[in-house]
Amino acid sequence: SIDCLFINGDLLDFYAISQYVHDPRDRDFQAEYEACLEILLFIKQSFDVPIYYNLDANHEARWGRYLAGKAPELLGLHQFAIEDILKLDELGIKYIKDIDHVKIGKLPVIHGDTVFKRGSGVSPARTLFLRTKTTCLASHVHRTDEYTDKNLHGEMSTCWTTGMLMHPNVEYCKHIDQYNQGFAIIEKDTTGDFQVHNKRIYKGKVR
């Protein structure tokens, strides 16, 4: 069992309102929005623990950019804030917004879009370490990976990137993406020390 659940962003794609050229027939915004509400309700009903949702992610940010470009007058109205359109208060889901990072125990956790702007490299966890220079966990690259480094003083740092929980078929980079489904379980004690169990999902099994 778990004592809390953390959704680290990109739950919504916001494909239909993204800045990229897209075929409006591919994905219906209303259908995606309603599906997200159903998923949030399912998560809330399935887990009797505090649930946190990191809204500081690049796909969730598409909503604010869309309003800024199409209807800037609505940006200041709370009814159009992303946490309100997703009914997070109504669902009892705690949202995280406009912060640098969170910590689960002593482990810093970020979404990762600000770190991986120039790509993720062969080993995204190593790239995460080279750009943050500290122990950290991120999810943005949709790839399960781990990298450990040690400095001259023998101090060790480990970075993790996690897989995704969306459909594995990615239409915009068919045949070449290295994405995998997965998630992380983080155990922490009263001192904040932690252990990360970075899990892959392959052929319907957690590995």
DOLO-447319 format. One line per 3 residues: number of its first residue (from 0); their letters; for each residue x, y, z of N, C-alpha, C, CB. Coordinates in Angstrom, 2 decimals. Glycine has a CB too. Example, Ala and Ser with C-alpha at 12.3 -4.5 7.8 and 13.67 -1.06 7.14 Angstrom:
BEGIN
0	as	13.19:-5.69:7.80:12.30:-4.50:7.80:13.20:-3.30:7.80:11.31:-4.47:9.05 | 12.85:-2.25:7.08:13.67:-1.06:7.14:12.90:0.03:7.87:14.08:-0.60:5.72;
***
This chain:
BEGIN
0	sid	0.84:-1.20:0.00:0.00:0.00:0.00:0.87:1.25:0.00:-0.95:0.00:1.22 | 0.31:2.36:-0.39:1.03:3.63:-0.42:0.37:4.62:0.53:1.09:4.20:-1.85 | 1.12:5.64:0.94:0.51:6.65:1.82:0.23:7.96:1.10:1.41:6.90:3.01;
3	clf	0.68:8.12:-0.15:0.27:9.24:-0.99:0.59:8.90:-2.44:0.98:10.56:-0.55 | -0.02:9.64:-3.36:0.19:9.43:-4.79:0.52:10.77:-5.42:-1.06:8.77:-5.47 | 1.56:10.79:-6.24:2.04:12.04:-6.86:1.97:11.91:-8.38:3.50:12.36:-6.40;
6	ing	1.13:12.74:-9.00:1.03:12.80:-10.45:1.98:13.90:-10.92:-0.45:13.09:-10.93 | 3.04:13.52:-11.63:4.11:14.49:-11.93:3.92:15.16:-13.29:5.45:13.79:-11.90 | 2.70:15.56:-13.60:2.43:16.35:-14.79:2.22:15.53:-16.06:3.54:17.28:-15.01;
9	dll	1.81:16.23:-17.13:1.53:15.65:-18.44:0.40:14.63:-18.40:2.78:15.00:-19.00 | -0.55:14.80:-17.49:-1.71:13.93:-17.48:-2.58:14.22:-18.70:-2.53:14.10:-16.18 | -2.67:15.49:-19.04:-3.34:15.93:-20.26:-2.30:16.19:-21.34:-4.19:17.21:-20.00;
12	dfy	-2.66:15.96:-22.59:-1.78:16.30:-23.70:-2.06:17.72:-24.19:-1.94:15.30:-24.84 | -3.33:18.12:-24.22:-3.75:19.39:-24.81:-3.31:19.48:-26.27:-3.19:20.59:-24.01 | -3.38:18.35:-26.96:-2.93:18.28:-28.36:-3.66:19.30:-29.23:-3.16:16.87:-28.91;
15	ais	-4.97:19.38:-29.09:-5.77:20.20:-30.00:-5.50:21.69:-29.85:-7.23:19.94:-29.76 | -4.95:22.13:-28.71:-4.68:23.56:-28.53:-3.19:23.84:-28.44:-5.38:24.08:-27.28 | -2.36:22.85:-28.82:-0.92:23.06:-28.78:-0.48:23.98:-29.89:-0.17:21.73:-28.87;
18	qyv	0.75:24.49:-29.79:1.27:25.41:-30.80:1.77:24.68:-32.05:2.40:26.24:-30.20 | 1.84:23.36:-31.97:2.36:22.59:-33.09:1.28:22.41:-34.16:2.87:21.23:-32.62 | 1.71:22.25:-35.40:0.78:21.97:-36.49:0.17:20.59:-36.26:1.50:22.05:-37.89;
21	hdp	-1.13:20.52:-36.27:-1.79:19.26:-35.99:-3.07:19.14:-36.81:-2.09:19.13:-34.49 | -3.51:17.93:-36.97:-4.74:17.64:-37.70:-5.89:17.67:-36.70:-4.66:16.25:-38.45 | -6.81:18.62:-36.82:-7.91:18.73:-35.84:-8.81:17.49:-35.79:-8.74:19.93:-36.16;
24	rdr	-8.70:16.62:-36.79:-9.50:15.41:-36.79:-8.90:14.32:-35.90:-9.66:14.89:-38.20 | -7.62:14.47:-35.55:-6.92:13.42:-34.81:-7.40:13.27:-33.37:-5.44:13.68:-34.82 | -7.63:14.39:-32.72:-7.97:14.30:-31.31:-8.92:15.43:-30.95:-6.70:14.36:-30.43;
27	dfq	-10.02:15.09:-30.34:-11.04:16.07:-29.98:-10.77:16.61:-28.58:-12.46:15.43:-30.04 | -10.69:17.94:-28.45:-10.35:18.56:-27.17:-11.38:18.21:-26.08:-10.24:20.08:-27.32 | -12.66:18.30:-26.43:-13.71:18.00:-25.46:-13.60:16.56:-24.96:-15.08:18.23:-26.08;
30	aey	-13.34:15.63:-25.88:-13.22:14.22:-25.49:-12.00:14.01:-24.59:-13.11:13.32:-26.74 | -10.88:14.67:-24.92:-9.69:14.52:-24.08:-9.93:15.09:-22.68:-8.48:15.22:-24.73 | -10.57:16.24:-22.63:-10.88:16.88:-21.35:-11.78:15.99:-20.49:-11.55:18.26:-21.57;
33	eac	-12.83:15.46:-21.08:-13.74:14.60:-20.32:-13.06:13.32:-19.88:-14.97:14.27:-21.16 | -12.18:12.78:-20.72:-11.44:11.57:-20.34:-10.52:11.85:-19.16:-10.62:11.05:-21.53 | -9.91:13.04:-19.14:-9.03:13.40:-18.02:-9.82:13.50:-16.73:-8.31:14.73:-18.31;
36	lei	-11.00:14.10:-16.78:-11.83:14.18:-15.58:-12.22:12.78:-15.09:-13.10:15.02:-15.86 | -12.52:11.89:-16.03:-12.86:10.51:-15.65:-11.66:9.82:-14.99:-13.31:9.71:-16.89 | -10.47:10.04:-15.53:-9.26:9.43:-14.97:-8.99:9.96:-13.56:-8.04:9.69:-15.88;
39	llf	-9.12:11.28:-13.39:-8.90:11.87:-12.08:-9.90:11.32:-11.06:-9.02:13.39:-12.15 | -11.16:11.18:-11.47:-12.17:10.62:-10.58:-11.84:9.17:-10.25:-13.57:10.73:-11.21 | -11.41:8.40:-11.25:-11.03:7.00:-11.03:-9.87:6.90:-10.05:-10.66:6.33:-12.37;
42	ikq	-8.86:7.75:-10.23:-7.70:7.74:-9.32:-8.16:8.07:-7.90:-6.61:8.76:-9.79 | -9.00:9.09:-7.77:-9.47:9.50:-6.45:-10.26:8.38:-5.77:-10.34:10.76:-6.55 | -11.08:7.69:-6.54:-11.90:6.62:-5.97:-11.08:5.36:-5.68:-13.05:6.28:-6.91;
45	sfd	-9.96:5.20:-6.38:-9.16:3.98:-6.25:-8.14:4.05:-5.13:-8.46:3.69:-7.54 | -7.73:5.25:-4.74:-6.67:5.40:-3.75:-7.17:6.27:-2.60:-5.40:6.02:-4.38 | -7.28:5.66:-1.44:-7.75:6.39:-0.26:-6.56:7.01:0.47:-8.54:5.45:0.68;
48	vpi	-5.82:7.84:-0.27:-4.63:8.51:0.27:-4.60:9.93:-0.31:-3.30:7.72:-0.09 | -3.82:10.82:0.28:-3.66:12.15:-0.33:-3.08:12.03:-1.75:-2.75:13.04:0.54 | -3.64:12.80:-2.68:-3.18:12.79:-4.07:-2.71:14.20:-4.43:-4.33:12.32:-5.04;
51	yyn	-1.53:14.27:-5.03:-0.93:15.54:-5.42:-0.74:15.54:-6.94:0.43:15.77:-4.69 | -0.95:16.69:-7.55:-0.84:16.82:-9.01:0.08:18.01:-9.31:-2.27:17.01:-9.69 | 1.20:17.73:-9.95:2.15:18.77:-10.34:1.68:19.43:-11.63:3.59:18.19:-10.51;
54	lda	1.22:20.67:-11.53:0.74:21.39:-12.70:1.85:22.14:-13.43:-0.34:22.37:-12.28 | 3.06:22.13:-12.88:4.19:22.80:-13.51:4.86:21.85:-14.52:5.22:23.27:-12.45 | 4.13:21.51:-15.56:4.61:20.60:-16.60:4.29:21.20:-17.96:3.98:19.18:-16.45;
57	nhe	5.05:20.82:-18.97:4.93:21.50:-20.26:3.58:21.29:-20.94:6.02:21.02:-21.17 | 2.96:20.12:-20.77:1.66:19.92:-21.43:0.56:20.71:-20.73:1.30:18.43:-21.47 | 0.58:20.72:-19.40:-0.40:21.54:-18.68:-0.20:23.03:-18.98:-0.28:21.29:-17.16;
60	arw	1.05:23.43:-19.26:1.33:24.84:-19.57:0.70:25.27:-20.90:2.84:25.07:-19.62 | 0.36:24.30:-21.75:-0.27:24.64:-23.02:-1.61:25.37:-22.82:-0.49:23.38:-23.85 | -2.30:25.05:-21.71:-3.59:25.71:-21.45:-3.39:27.20:-21.22:-4.28:25.07:-20.22;
63	gry	-2.42:27.57:-20.39:-2.16:28.98:-20.13:-1.70:29.72:-21.38:-1.13:29.13:-19.03 | -0.85:29.08:-22.19:-0.39:29.72:-23.42:-1.54:29.91:-24.41:0.73:28.89:-24.07 | -2.44:28.94:-24.44:-3.59:29.06:-25.33:-4.46:30.25:-24.92:-4.43:27.75:-25.30;
66	lag	-4.73:30.38:-23.62:-5.53:31.52:-23.17:-4.82:32.84:-23.44:-5.84:31.39:-21.68 | -3.50:32.86:-23.21:-2.74:34.09:-23.43:-2.83:34.54:-24.88:-1.28:33.89:-23.03 | -2.85:33.58:-25.81:-2.90:33.92:-27.22:-4.29:34.16:-27.75:-2.27:32.86:-28.01;
69	kap	-5.27:33.43:-27.24:-6.62:33.48:-27.79:-7.60:34.31:-26.96:-7.15:32.08:-27.92 | -7.43:34.31:-25.65:-8.38:35.02:-24.77:-7.66:35.52:-23.53:-9.56:34.10:-24.38 | -6.72:36.46:-23.68:-5.92:36.92:-22.53:-6.75:37.51:-21.40:-4.91:37.95:-22.98;
72	ell	-7.94:38.01:-21.72:-8.80:38.60:-20.69:-9.24:37.56:-19.66:-10.02:39.24:-21.32 | -9.21:36.29:-20.04:-9.67:35.23:-19.14:-8.58:34.72:-18.20:-10.21:34.07:-19.95 | -7.33:35.14:-18.44:-6.22:34.62:-17.65:-6.37:34.91:-16.16:-4.92:35.20:-18.14;
75	glh	-6.96:36.03:-15.82:-7.07:36.39:-14.40:-8.29:35.83:-13.70:-7.09:37.85:-14.28 | -9.17:35.16:-14.43:-10.39:34.63:-13.82:-10.13:33.22:-13.29:-11.55:34.62:-14.84 | -10.43:33.01:-12.02:-10.10:31.72:-11.41:-10.86:30.58:-12.07:-10.40:31.75:-9.92;
78	qfa	-12.03:30.88:-12.67:-12.80:29.80:-13.30:-12.04:29.16:-14.46:-14.13:30.33:-13.80 | -11.06:29.89:-15.01:-10.32:29.38:-16.16:-8.91:28.94:-15.79:-10.25:30.44:-17.23 | -8.57:28.98:-14.51:-7.29:28.43:-14.09:-7.32:26.92:-14.28:-6.98:28.79:-12.60;
81	ied	-6.21:26.32:-14.61:-6.20:24.90:-14.95:-6.69:24.03:-13.79:-4.81:24.47:-15.36 | -6.36:24.44:-12.56:-6.81:23.64:-11.41:-8.33:23.68:-11.27:-6.16:24.13:-10.12 | -8.95:24.77:-11.77:-10.41:24.87:-11.68:-11.09:24.12:-12.82:-10.83:26.34:-11.70;
84	ilk	-10.55:24.20:-14.03:-11.21:23.46:-15.11:-11.07:21.95:-14.90:-10.61:23.87:-16.48 | -10.01:21.54:-14.17:-9.85:20.11:-13.86:-10.56:19.71:-12.57:-8.38:19.77:-13.76 | -11.20:20.68:-11.90:-12.02:20.43:-10.72:-11.22:19.75:-9.60:-13.22:19.57:-11.10;
87	lde	-9.97:20.18:-9.43:-9.11:19.51:-8.46:-9.57:19.74:-7.02:-7.67:20.01:-8.62 | -10.02:20.95:-6.71:-10.55:21.19:-5.36:-11.79:20.35:-5.10:-10.88:22.69:-5.17 | -12.66:20.28:-6.09:-13.89:19.49:-5.97:-13.57:18.01:-5.74:-14.76:19.66:-7.22;
90	lgi	-12.52:17.53:-6.41:-12.12:16.13:-6.28:-11.28:15.87:-5.03:-11.35:15.70:-7.52 | -10.83:16.93:-4.40:-9.98:16.76:-3.23:-8.55:16.39:-3.58:-10.56:15.70:-2.34 | -8.11:16.79:-4.78:-6.74:16.54:-5.21:-5.93:17.82:-5.00:-6.69:16.09:-6.71;
93	kyi	-4.83:17.70:-4.29:-3.99:18.87:-3.99:-3.10:19.16:-5.19:-3.13:18.62:-2.71 | -3.08:20.41:-5.62:-2.27:20.75:-6.79:-1.04:21.57:-6.39:-3.11:21.53:-7.80 | -0.01:21.39:-7.18:1.27:22.07:-6.98:1.50:22.95:-8.19:2.45:21.05:-6.78;
96	kdi	1.78:24.23:-7.95:1.82:25.18:-9.05:2.80:26.31:-8.74:0.41:25.75:-9.33 | 3.56:26.70:-9.75:4.48:27.85:-9.65:5.53:27.67:-8.57:3.69:29.10:-9.37 | 6.13:26.51:-8.53:7.23:26.27:-7.60:8.40:25.68:-8.37:6.79:25.33:-6.43;
99	dhv	9.59:25.68:-7.76:10.79:25.18:-8.44:10.82:23.66:-8.47:12.05:25.71:-7.76 | 10.56:23.05:-7.33:10.55:21.59:-7.25:9.88:21.19:-5.94:12.00:21.01:-7.34 | 9.54:19.91:-5.83:9.04:19.38:-4.56:10.10:18.44:-4.01:7.66:18.65:-4.75;
102	kig	9.95:18.09:-2.77:10.82:17.08:-2.17:9.98:15.99:-1.55:11.76:17.71:-1.12 | 10.33:14.75:-1.87:9.74:13.59:-1.21:10.83:13.08:-0.28:9.25:12.48:-2.25 | 10.69:13.35:0.99:11.82:13.18:1.89:12.91:14.14:1.47:12.33:11.71:1.88;
105	klp	14.11:13.64:1.29:15.22:14.48:0.84:15.40:14.46:-0.68:16.51:14.03:1.51 | 14.51:13.78:-1.38:14.66:13.63:-2.83:13.96:14.76:-3.58:14.10:12.28:-3.27 | 14.70:15.59:-4.31:14.07:16.61:-5.16:13.39:15.94:-6.35:15.11:17.65:-5.65;
108	vih	12.17:16.37:-6.65:11.41:15.83:-7.77:10.95:17.00:-8.64:10.18:14.98:-7.28 | 11.25:16.92:-9.94:10.82:17.93:-10.89:10.08:17.24:-12.04:12.02:18.77:-11.43 | 9.34:18.02:-12.81:8.74:17.41:-14.01:9.86:17.11:-15.01:7.66:18.36:-14.65;
111	gdt	10.69:18.11:-15.32:11.85:17.87:-16.16:11.90:18.63:-17.46:11.93:16.46:-16.46 | 10.81:19.29:-17.86:10.82:19.98:-19.15:11.81:21.13:-19.19:9.44:20.50:-19.45 | 12.10:21.76:-18.05:13.07:22.86:-18.03:14.50:22.35:-18.13:12.90:23.68:-16.76;
114	vfk	14.73:21.11:-17.76:16.08:20.51:-17.80:16.38:19.93:-19.17:16.22:19.43:-16.74 | 15.38:19.34:-19.82:15.61:18.60:-21.05:15.26:19.40:-22.30:14.81:17.33:-21.03 | 15.40:20.70:-22.26:15.07:21.52:-23.43:15.95:21.20:-24.63:15.19:22.99:-23.09;
117	rgs	17.16:20.71:-24.39:18.09:20.41:-25.49:18.18:18.90:-25.74:19.49:20.97:-25.17 | 17.14:18.17:-25.38:17.13:16.73:-25.57:17.57:15.99:-24.33:18.00:16.36:-26.73 | 17.38:14.66:-24.35:17.66:13.86:-23.16:18.91:13.03:-23.27:16.50:12.97:-22.87;
120	gvs	19.49:12.91:-24.46:20.72:12.14:-24.61:20.50:10.64:-24.58:21.68:12.52:-23.54 | 21.59:9.90:-24.67:21.53:8.45:-24.65:21.01:7.94:-23.31:22.90:7.84:-24.94 | 21.50:8.55:-22.23:21.03:8.21:-20.88:20.38:9.44:-20.27:22.21:7.70:-19.98;
123	par	19.04:9.51:-20.27:18.40:10.71:-19.73:18.71:10.96:-18.26:16.92:10.59:-19.90 | 18.92:9.90:-17.46:19.26:10.10:-16.05:20.63:10.75:-15.92:19.23:8.75:-15.29 | 21.58:10.37:-16.77:22.90:11.01:-16.76:22.79:12.47:-17.19:23.88:10.25:-17.70;
126	tlf	21.97:12.73:-18.22:21.74:14.11:-18.65:21.14:14.93:-17.52:20.82:14.15:-19.88 | 20.19:14.33:-16.79:19.58:15.01:-15.65:20.63:15.38:-14.61:18.50:14.13:-15.01 | 21.56:14.44:-14.32:22.62:14.74:-13.36:23.55:15.83:-13.87:23.42:13.47:-13.06;
129	lrt	23.97:15.77:-15.13:24.91:16.75:-15.67:24.33:18.16:-15.66:25.30:16.37:-17.09 | 23.01:18.26:-15.73:22.39:19.59:-15.77:21.91:20.09:-14.41:21.22:19.56:-16.71 | 21.72:19.18:-13.46:21.30:19.61:-12.12:22.41:19.50:-11.09:20.10:18.79:-11.67;
132	ktt	23.38:18.61:-11.35:24.51:18.37:-10.45:24.08:17.93:-9.06:25.36:19.62:-10.34 | 22.96:17.23:-8.98:22.48:16.77:-7.67:21.57:15.56:-7.87:21.73:17.90:-6.92 | 21.36:14.84:-6.79:20.37:13.76:-6.80:19.00:14.34:-7.14:20.33:13.03:-5.43;
135	cla	18.27:13.66:-8.02:17.01:14.23:-8.51:16.21:13.16:-9.21:17.26:15.43:-9.45 | 14.89:13.35:-9.32:14.02:12.48:-10.09:13.16:13.34:-11.01:13.14:11.58:-9.16 | 13.02:12.90:-12.28:12.20:13.63:-13.24:11.43:12.62:-14.10:13.07:14.56:-14.13;
138	shv	10.39:13.12:-14.77:9.54:12.20:-15.55:9.38:12.59:-17.01:8.19:12.12:-14.93 | 9.72:13.78:-17.38:9.39:14.38:-18.67:9.78:13.54:-19.89:10.05:15.70:-18.77 | 10.87:12.77:-19.81:11.39:12.07:-20.99:10.70:10.74:-21.28:12.87:11.83:-20.82;
141	hrt	9.84:10.27:-20.35:9.06:9.04:-20.57:9.96:7.81:-20.73:8.18:9.20:-21.82 | 11.10:7.82:-20.07:12.03:6.70:-20.16:12.55:6.33:-18.77:13.21:7.04:-21.10 | 12.53:5.05:-18.46:13.02:4.58:-17.18:14.54:4.48:-17.24:12.39:3.20:-16.81;
144	dey	15.22:5.22:-16.36:16.68:5.24:-16.40:17.22:5.63:-15.01:17.20:6.23:-17.49 | 18.48:5.25:-14.76:19.15:5.56:-13.49:20.62:5.81:-13.76:18.96:4.40:-12.46 | 21.18:6.79:-13.08:22.60:7.11:-13.23:23.16:7.56:-11.89:22.83:8.21:-14.32;
147	tdk	24.34:7.03:-11.54:25.00:7.39:-10.29:26.39:7.93:-10.58:25.09:6.17:-9.35 | 26.77:8.99:-9.87:28.10:9.59:-10.01:28.64:9.89:-8.62:28.05:10.89:-10.88 | 29.96:10.01:-8.54:30.61:10.24:-7.26:31.70:11.28:-7.45:31.19:8.92:-6.67;
150	nlh	31.79:12.24:-6.50:32.82:13.26:-6.62:34.11:12.83:-5.91:32.31:14.59:-6.04 | 35.11:13.72:-5.89:36.42:13.38:-5.32:36.37:13.14:-3.82:37.40:14.48:-5.61 | 35.32:13.62:-3.18:35.18:13.43:-1.73:34.42:12.15:-1.41:34.46:14.63:-1.11;
153	gem	34.06:11.39:-2.44:33.32:10.15:-2.22:31.83:10.35:-2.02:33.87:9.46:-1.05 | 31.34:11.58:-2.25:29.92:11.85:-2.09:29.18:11.40:-3.35:29.66:13.36:-1.82 | 28.14:10.61:-3.16:27.45:9.97:-4.27:26.12:10.66:-4.57:27.22:8.49:-3.98;
156	stc	25.82:10.80:-5.84:24.53:11.34:-6.28:23.93:10.38:-7.30:24.68:12.77:-6.89 | 22.62:10.20:-7.23:21.92:9.35:-8.19:20.73:10.12:-8.76:21.45:8.02:-7.53 | 20.54:10.00:-10.07:19.38:10.60:-10.73:18.55:9.50:-11.38:19.82:11.65:-11.79;
159	wtt	17.26:9.72:-11.40:16.32:8.78:-12.01:15.40:9.53:-12.97:15.49:8.05:-10.93 | 15.05:8.88:-14.07:13.93:9.34:-14.89:12.93:8.19:-14.97:14.41:9.78:-16.33 | 11.67:8.54:-15.02:10.62:7.53:-14.96:9.92:7.37:-16.30:9.60:7.89:-13.89;
162	gml	9.30:6.22:-16.47:8.50:5.96:-17.65:7.18:6.71:-17.61:8.25:4.47:-17.81 | 6.33:6.41:-18.57:5.05:7.11:-18.71:3.92:6.13:-18.43:4.90:7.73:-20.12 | 2.72:6.66:-18.28:1.55:5.81:-18.11:0.52:6.02:-19.21:0.91:6.07:-16.75;
165	mhp	0.95:6.66:-20.30:0.04:6.87:-21.42:0.15:5.70:-22.39:0.34:8.21:-22.14 | -0.64:5.77:-23.45:-0.61:4.73:-24.49:0.78:4.66:-25.09:-1.67:5.01:-25.59 | 1.33:3.45:-25.29:2.71:3.34:-25.77:2.93:3.75:-27.22:3.18:1.94:-25.61;
168	nve	1.89:3.80:-28.02:2.05:4.20:-29.43:2.04:5.71:-29.55:0.93:3.58:-30.30 | 3.18:6.27:-29.92:3.32:7.72:-30.03:3.33:8.08:-31.51:4.63:8.23:-29.32 | 2.24:8.71:-31.99:2.08:8.88:-33.43:3.07:9.86:-34.03:0.69:9.35:-33.73;
171	yck	3.61:10.81:-33.23:4.49:11.81:-33.82:5.94:11.34:-33.97:4.46:13.05:-33.00 | 6.29:10.17:-33.44:7.63:9.63:-33.68:7.58:8.10:-33.73:8.62:10.10:-32.56 | 6.72:7.61:-34.60:6.55:6.17:-34.73:7.87:5.50:-35.12:5.47:5.85:-35.77;
174	hid	8.13:4.35:-34.52:9.25:3.48:-34.84:10.60:3.96:-34.30:9.35:3.33:-36.31 | 10.69:5.20:-33.82:11.99:5.69:-33.38:12.03:6.10:-31.91:12.40:6.85:-34.22 | 10.88:6.23:-31.27:10.91:6.67:-29.88:11.42:5.55:-28.98:9.50:7.12:-29.42;
177	qyn	12.02:5.95:-27.87:12.52:4.99:-26.88:11.69:5.03:-25.61:14.00:5.29:-26.56 | 10.46:5.53:-25.72:9.59:5.65:-24.56:9.22:4.28:-24.00:8.32:6.43:-24.93 | 8.99:4.25:-22.72:8.45:3.03:-22.11:7.47:3.42:-21.01:9.59:2.13:-21.55;
180	qgf	6.54:2.53:-20.75:5.60:2.76:-19.64:6.30:2.43:-18.32:4.31:1.90:-19.82 | 5.94:3.17:-17.28:6.55:2.92:-15.99:6.16:3.95:-14.95:8.04:2.89:-16.13 | 6.66:3.75:-13.74:6.38:4.63:-12.61:7.44:4.36:-11.55:4.93:4.41:-12.05;
183	aii	7.46:5.17:-10.52:8.42:4.98:-9.43:7.69:4.88:-8.10:9.44:6.14:-9.40 | 8.22:4.03:-7.24:7.77:3.95:-5.85:8.91:4.49:-4.99:7.38:2.46:-5.43 | 8.59:5.45:-4.14:9.61:6.06:-3.29:9.30:5.75:-1.84:9.68:7.59:-3.52;
186	ekd	10.23:5.09:-1.19:10.12:4.83:0.24:10.97:5.85:0.98:10.56:3.37:0.59 | 10.44:6.41:2.05:11.23:7.34:2.87:10.97:7.05:4.33:10.88:8.81:2.53 | 12.00:7.36:5.15:11.84:7.17:6.58:11.65:8.52:7.26:13.06:6.43:7.18;
189	ttg	11.62:8.52:8.57:11.33:9.75:9.32:12.44:10.78:9.21:11.09:9.43:10.78 | 13.64:10.36:8.81:14.75:11.30:8.64:14.75:11.95:7.26:16.09:10.59:8.88 | 13.92:11.44:6.35:13.91:11.93:4.98:14.75:11.11:4.04:14.37:13.34:4.95;
192	dfq	15.54:10.17:4.57:16.29:9.27:3.69:15.30:8.45:2.87:17.23:8.33:4.52 | 15.69:8.10:1.66:14.73:7.51:0.73:15.37:6.40:-0.08:14.17:8.57:-0.19 | 14.51:5.62:-0.69:14.91:4.59:-1.63:13.95:4.63:-2.80:14.94:3.17:-0.97;
195	vhn	14.49:4.65:-4.02:13.67:4.73:-5.23:13.60:3.36:-5.89:14.23:5.78:-6.21 | 12.39:2.91:-6.17:12.17:1.68:-6.93:11.56:2.11:-8.26:11.22:0.66:-6.15 | 12.39:2.13:-9.30:11.99:2.65:-10.61:11.48:1.49:-11.46:13.18:3.38:-11.31;
198	kri	10.20:1.45:-11.73:9.56:0.29:-12.34:9.22:0.52:-13.81:8.30:-0.07:-11.57 | 9.44:-0.49:-14.62:8.97:-0.52:-16.00:7.68:-1.34:-16.08:10.06:-1.10:-16.95 | 6.87:-1.02:-17.07:5.72:-1.86:-17.41:5.95:-2.36:-18.82:4.35:-1.06:-17.28;
201	ykg	6.04:-3.65:-18.98:6.31:-4.24:-20.29:5.39:-5.42:-20.51:7.79:-4.67:-20.42 | 4.69:-5.39:-21.62:3.72:-6.43:-21.95:2.73:-6.66:-20.82:4.44:-7.73:-22.27 | 2.30:-5.54:-20.23:1.28:-5.58:-19.19:1.76:-6.01:-17.81:0.22:-6.48:-19.62;
204	kvr	3.06:-6.20:-17.64:3.61:-6.62:-16.36:4.57:-5.59:-15.81:4.30:-7.98:-16.48 | 4.52:-5.39:-14.51:5.46:-4.49:-13.83:6.77:-5.22:-13.62:4.88:-4.00:-12.47 | 7.87:-4.60:-14.05:9.17:-5.26:-13.99:10.19:-4.37:-13.28:9.65:-5.61:-15.40;
***
